Amino acid sequence: MASRIYQLSYDDQLDKDIHEWLKKIPRSRKAETVRHAIRYYIASNGGSSGIHMPNVSGIPIATEKTQPQQEAPKKKRPALPKDGNFNY
């Protein structure tokens, strides 16, 4: 049995989902986990030798979740005297 090393290149911005997933895996388990993911992909395609890519034209592969912006609290106007004397 021969051990082989395969380098996988990816873009940490375009493939942000993959990047985040790989960062969570302990270094000692990365190779095992990636092999498991590949076997799962093969099994989910019925063992087909063809590569099945989803048809997602125009949709980015990795998207960032946008945080809803909080509205700044509205500032209350200072209470002005009713007698018209605005000098403090």
Summary of the structure (lengths in Angstrom):
residues: 88
radius of gyration: 27.6
end to end distance: 89.4
largest distance: 95.6
contacts: 87
relative contact order: 0.11
helix: 31%
strand: 0%
